[in-house]
Amino acid sequence: MKTQVIKNAMLTGLFILSLSLITVAQKNVQNDYMSGTRNFSVDAESKDSEKRSGNSEEELKTRRWGFELNLGGSHATRNLAGTNLNTGMGFEGIFSYRFLSHTSIYAGWGWNKFAADNSFAGSHIDFEETGYVYGLEFKHPIKNSSLSYYLRAGGLYNHIELENKSGDIIGNTGHGTGWQIAGGIELALSDKWNFTPGFKYNSLSRNVEIQGSSYSLKHNYLSLRIGFLRIF
């Protein structure tokens, strides 16, 4: 338990440190750019118009942080140690920071649940996967519209718990690494809110011991999600 807490603290610390370094670097670049900006002689009216337009664009550029909450259904793409899983559901909450024009880093926490009528662990068992997600996102606008497409690739640090119909945990794989890819479209609803439907594919391999027997769990599934992104 103590080791797990230390690992989680290290991951969180590394993420915060990365964001801090990127923020400092970004501020230095902006300061260098501002100090080297040349003045142009323009007509007063044109200058005011350009300033207003520039302020608006600069305001959008400085909104580099975001928080997204997404949820939806999931479909297992393979049996889990010989167990057929019913359609599942889950959600994710992720923070992101855009450090390049179209590239961001992100990290967050997610939960996904599948039920099985019959399994190696007994009947009416729930398989709940929870843990952390982190990675890189590429986002690009689609021509001159309010639509953008996004692609994500990252890692997982998750575990799977097995619960019986009474809600008791009868097995726990412990946390381990996996991977996730995702993609979708982003529709701007306002200057701060975006609608983000898309898909996710998760892959996680862990072992679990049930009543003295060890089982290898290769958990692969596809999720269709709808989400909302708040940028600030």
RAGI-V7861 format. One record per pair of residues at least 12 apart in sequence whose C-alpha atoms are under 10 Angstrom apart, sorted by the first residue. I is the first residue (numbers start at 1). J is the second residue. Records with the same first field share a line. If there is no record, write none. Layout:
# RAGI-V7861
I: J ; J
This chain:
# RAGI-V7861
4: 174 ; 175
7: 175
8: 131 ; 132 ; 157 ; 175
11: 132 ; 134 ; 157
12: 107 ; 108 ; 132
15: 105 ; 106 ; 107 ; 134
18: 105
19: 96 ; 97 ; 98 ; 99 ; 105 ; 106
22: 97 ; 98 ; 99 ; 100
23: 64 ; 97 ; 98 ; 99
25: 99
26: 99 ; 100
59: 232
60: 191 ; 192 ; 231 ; 232
61: 98 ; 101
62: 98 ; 232
63: 97 ; 98 ; 191 ; 192 ; 231 ; 232
64: 96 ; 97 ; 98 ; 99 ; 100 ; 101 ; 104 ; 231 ; 232
65: 95 ; 96 ; 97 ; 98 ; 99 ; 104 ; 105 ; 106 ; 230 ; 231 ; 232
66: 94 ; 95 ; 96 ; 97 ; 98 ; 104 ; 106 ; 192 ; 193 ; 229 ; 230 ; 231 ; 232
67: 93 ; 94 ; 95 ; 96 ; 97 ; 106 ; 107 ; 108 ; 193 ; 228 ; 229 ; 230 ; 231 ; 232
68: 92 ; 93 ; 94 ; 95 ; 96 ; 108 ; 193 ; 194 ; 195 ; 196 ; 227 ; 228 ; 229 ; 230 ; 231
69: 91 ; 92 ; 93 ; 94 ; 95 ; 108 ; 110 ; 196 ; 225 ; 226 ; 227 ; 228 ; 229 ; 230
70: 90 ; 91 ; 92 ; 93 ; 94 ; 110 ; 195 ; 196 ; 197 ; 198 ; 224 ; 225 ; 226 ; 227 ; 228 ; 229
71: 89 ; 90 ; 91 ; 92 ; 93 ; 110 ; 111 ; 112 ; 197 ; 223 ; 224 ; 225 ; 226 ; 227 ; 228
72: 88 ; 89 ; 90 ; 91 ; 92 ; 112 ; 197 ; 198 ; 199 ; 223 ; 224 ; 225 ; 226 ; 227
73: 87 ; 88 ; 89 ; 90 ; 91 ; 112 ; 113 ; 114 ; 199 ; 222 ; 223 ; 224 ; 225 ; 226
74: 86 ; 87 ; 88 ; 89 ; 90 ; 112 ; 113 ; 114 ; 199 ; 200 ; 201 ; 202 ; 221 ; 222 ; 223 ; 224 ; 225
75: 87 ; 88 ; 89 ; 114 ; 201 ; 220 ; 221 ; 222 ; 223 ; 224
76: 88 ; 114 ; 201 ; 202 ; 219 ; 220 ; 221 ; 222 ; 223
77: 201 ; 202 ; 203 ; 219 ; 220 ; 221 ; 222
78: 218 ; 219 ; 220 ; 221
79: 217 ; 218 ; 219 ; 220 ; 221
80: 116 ; 119 ; 120 ; 127 ; 215 ; 216 ; 217 ; 218 ; 219 ; 220
81: 119 ; 120 ; 207 ; 215 ; 216 ; 217 ; 218 ; 219
82: 119 ; 120 ; 215 ; 216 ; 217
83: 116 ; 117 ; 118 ; 119 ; 120 ; 121 ; 217
84: 114 ; 115 ; 116 ; 117 ; 118 ; 119
85: 113 ; 114 ; 115 ; 116 ; 117 ; 118 ; 119 ; 125 ; 126 ; 127
86: 113 ; 114 ; 115 ; 116 ; 117 ; 126
87: 113 ; 114 ; 115 ; 116 ; 221 ; 223
88: 112 ; 113 ; 114 ; 115 ; 116 ; 126 ; 127 ; 128 ; 221 ; 222 ; 223
89: 111 ; 112 ; 113 ; 114 ; 115 ; 128 ; 223 ; 224 ; 225
90: 110 ; 111 ; 112 ; 113 ; 114 ; 128 ; 129 ; 130 ; 223 ; 224 ; 225
91: 109 ; 110 ; 111 ; 112 ; 113 ; 130 ; 223 ; 225 ; 226 ; 227
92: 108 ; 109 ; 110 ; 111 ; 112 ; 130 ; 131 ; 132 ; 133 ; 225 ; 227
93: 107 ; 108 ; 109 ; 110 ; 111 ; 132 ; 133 ; 227 ; 228 ; 229
94: 106 ; 107 ; 108 ; 109 ; 110 ; 132 ; 133 ; 134 ; 229
95: 107 ; 108 ; 109 ; 134 ; 229 ; 230 ; 231
96: 108 ; 134 ; 135 ; 136 ; 137 ; 229 ; 231
97: 136 ; 137 ; 231 ; 232
98: 136 ; 137 ; 138 ; 139
100: 138
101: 138 ; 139 ; 140
102: 137 ; 138 ; 139 ; 140 ; 141 ; 150
103: 136 ; 137 ; 138 ; 139 ; 140 ; 150 ; 151 ; 152
104: 135 ; 136 ; 137 ; 138 ; 139 ; 152
105: 134 ; 135 ; 136 ; 137 ; 138 ; 152 ; 153 ; 154
106: 133 ; 134 ; 135 ; 136 ; 137 ; 152 ; 154
107: 132 ; 133 ; 134 ; 135 ; 136 ; 154 ; 155 ; 156
108: 131 ; 132 ; 133 ; 134 ; 135 ; 156
109: 130 ; 131 ; 132 ; 133 ; 134 ; 156 ; 157 ; 158
110: 129 ; 130 ; 131 ; 132 ; 133 ; 156 ; 158
111: 128 ; 129 ; 130 ; 131 ; 132 ; 158 ; 160
112: 127 ; 128 ; 129 ; 130 ; 131 ; 160 ; 223
113: 126 ; 127 ; 128 ; 129 ; 130 ; 160 ; 161 ; 162
114: 126 ; 127 ; 128 ; 129 ; 162
115: 127 ; 128 ; 162 ; 163 ; 164
120: 210 ; 213 ; 215
121: 162 ; 163 ; 164 ; 170 ; 171 ; 209 ; 210 ; 211 ; 213 ; 215
122: 164 ; 165 ; 210
123: 164 ; 165
124: 163 ; 164 ; 165 ; 166
125: 162 ; 163 ; 164 ; 165 ; 166 ; 167 ; 168 ; 169 ; 170
126: 160 ; 161 ; 162 ; 163 ; 164 ; 165 ; 167 ; 169
127: 160 ; 161 ; 162 ; 163 ; 164 ; 169 ; 171 ; 172 ; 219
128: 159 ; 160 ; 161 ; 162 ; 163 ; 172
129: 158 ; 159 ; 160 ; 161 ; 162 ; 172 ; 173 ; 175 ; 204 ; 219
130: 156 ; 157 ; 158 ; 159 ; 160 ; 161 ; 175
131: 156 ; 157 ; 158 ; 159 ; 160 ; 175 ; 176 ; 177
132: 155 ; 156 ; 157 ; 158 ; 159 ; 175 ; 177
133: 153 ; 154 ; 155 ; 156 ; 157 ; 158 ; 177 ; 178 ; 179 ; 180
134: 152 ; 153 ; 154 ; 155 ; 156 ; 157 ; 179 ; 180
135: 152 ; 153 ; 154 ; 155 ; 156 ; 179 ; 180 ; 181
136: 151 ; 152 ; 153 ; 154 ; 155 ; 181
137: 150 ; 151 ; 152 ; 153 ; 154 ; 181 ; 182 ; 183
138: 150 ; 151 ; 152 ; 153 ; 183
139: 151 ; 152 ; 183 ; 184 ; 185 ; 186
140: 185 ; 186
141: 185 ; 186 ; 187
142: 185 ; 186
145: 187 ; 188
146: 186 ; 187 ; 188 ; 189 ; 190 ; 194
147: 185 ; 186 ; 187 ; 188 ; 189 ; 194 ; 195 ; 196
148: 184 ; 185 ; 186 ; 187 ; 188 ; 196
149: 183 ; 184 ; 185 ; 186 ; 187 ; 196 ; 198
150: 182 ; 183 ; 184 ; 185 ; 186 ; 196 ; 198
151: 181 ; 182 ; 183 ; 184 ; 185 ; 198 ; 199
152: 180 ; 181 ; 182 ; 183 ; 184 ; 200
153: 179 ; 180 ; 181 ; 182 ; 183 ; 200 ; 201
154: 178 ; 179 ; 180 ; 181 ; 182 ; 202
155: 177 ; 178 ; 179 ; 180 ; 181 ; 202 ; 203 ; 204
156: 175 ; 176 ; 177 ; 178 ; 179 ; 180 ; 202 ; 203 ; 204
157: 174 ; 175 ; 176 ; 177 ; 178 ; 179 ; 204
158: 173 ; 174 ; 175 ; 176 ; 177 ; 178 ; 179 ; 204 ; 205 ; 206
159: 172 ; 173 ; 174 ; 175 ; 176 ; 177 ; 178 ; 204 ; 205 ; 206 ; 207
160: 172 ; 173 ; 174 ; 175 ; 176 ; 204 ; 205 ; 206 ; 207 ; 208 ; 217 ; 219
161: 173 ; 174 ; 208
162: 208 ; 210
170: 208 ; 209 ; 210 ; 211
171: 207 ; 208 ; 209 ; 210 ; 211
172: 206 ; 207 ; 208 ; 209 ; 210
173: 205 ; 206 ; 207 ; 208 ; 209 ; 215 ; 216 ; 217
174: 206 ; 207 ; 208
175: 204 ; 206
176: 204 ; 205 ; 206 ; 207
177: 203 ; 204 ; 205 ; 206
178: 202 ; 203 ; 204 ; 205 ; 206 ; 219 ; 220
179: 201 ; 202 ; 203 ; 204 ; 205 ; 220
180: 200 ; 201 ; 202 ; 203 ; 204 ; 220 ; 221 ; 222
181: 199 ; 200 ; 201 ; 202 ; 203 ; 222
182: 198 ; 199 ; 200 ; 201 ; 202 ; 222 ; 223 ; 224
183: 196 ; 197 ; 198 ; 199 ; 200 ; 201
184: 196 ; 197 ; 198 ; 199 ; 200 ; 224 ; 225 ; 226
185: 197 ; 198 ; 199
186: 198 ; 227 ; 228 ; 229
187: 228 ; 229
188: 228 ; 229
189: 228 ; 229
190: 230
191: 230 ; 231 ; 232
192: 229 ; 230 ; 231 ; 232
193: 228 ; 229 ; 230 ; 231 ; 232
194: 227 ; 228 ; 229 ; 230 ; 231
195: 226 ; 227 ; 228 ; 229 ; 230
196: 225 ; 226 ; 227 ; 228 ; 229
197: 224 ; 225 ; 226 ; 227 ; 228
198: 223 ; 224 ; 225 ; 226 ; 227
199: 222 ; 223 ; 224 ; 225 ; 226
200: 221 ; 222 ; 223 ; 224 ; 225
201: 220 ; 221 ; 222 ; 223 ; 224
202: 219 ; 220 ; 221 ; 222 ; 223
203: 218 ; 219 ; 220 ; 221 ; 222
204: 217 ; 218 ; 219 ; 220 ; 221
205: 217 ; 218 ; 219 ; 220
206: 218 ; 219
